[in-house]
């Protein structure tokens, strides 16, 4: 299973890719596989203020409902509207076309509390 | 639905095969069962568009034998078995004196003095005790043969073409709700033209130890038909698209057959049976509530126990709900006041404290393609 270097990961299986103070957020390959076929993604409103570890949306597969937890605090600057009609992108391309939101980080130091790819790989091995 | 702890879970004869096929296993009604293999969407659509194979050996089988077998069944079942021919099958419910549903089941008639019942896994022991407890004055022998009997389901439009070459009896003249005894790949089987998907297909009963060679032979023959193994998750979405009730969700001892839309399996004119008077009284006034199909008019996934609202006011609760892979929208069933039961009635389903627009629709949600 692929966990790209350069991303940061949460215990709840979100990833964040940060460039110039903005982070793109999605769920990991491990998470989408555990969920199964994603059929619905509930997105936050633009400009919503998120806090680290707080819920910002919901992802539903045929059988389960899962909350989405924000890896960092900040303001929502973009949401992936494509997921409204193609929620399956979360399964087929979790790190690219299946991205969920973009956040403007209010406290970049929060990134230090997240896992890197190696740490996250170990975390997944423990859960399996 | 009862779910045992993992330490006491029963496994079917196909446990090793499921693991080889990469199934995700979950506890269901005391059994460790495959919930999915390739994924519920792919599995669901392969049954709708082609053919799929299910291990449903968790289902219970009860044998009823003896001179009074028919008389006992007439007493405990709501449907009329009096007109059944040999090798025919009848769907029925079994009720309490109050008219609540003990279980829904299939009756298979071998002969006037020999029937076998296929019952829900979660109810097998309860049903067996229920039937035995009412068999006292009848000349009849009731046996729970569930742990000796494996059950597979082969469902989808290619089921007959796939199965026929492996089988020593003709399937072309096997009608819906009838069965034949025959050999499949040299295993003795009961082959019935029934199912829980709304597609043409078969339910196959065989001995416990014959299940694995049979399942493997079907998988092998199925390569030419792109046969998929199907887990319980897709079994649930397939049955819900047909509006088939699931015991423990949509029907229970707290619901009667009339309100559940199962009045067609209640034959009040056949004579006395357990629950007759309670159901007859309910029929006079009509049930106060009805089990209806609901489809969401907005995006969202309805789930069991979500509230049903009418103009924001509580109007009931979903008993089943899912994303429909065939229709690409949320569907569900639940009980509402009969004034709200007409197709087209606008309601809402409460999802995470938000009302989501829905309407009552006739079931099945899409046309059944069983071979009538």
Interface residues (C-beta under 8 A of the other chain):
Chain A: X36 X37 X39 X40 X42 X58 X60 X61 X62 X63 X65 X84
Chain B: X35 X36 X39 X40 X41 X42 X233 X237 X299 X300 X301 X303 X322 X323 X325 X352
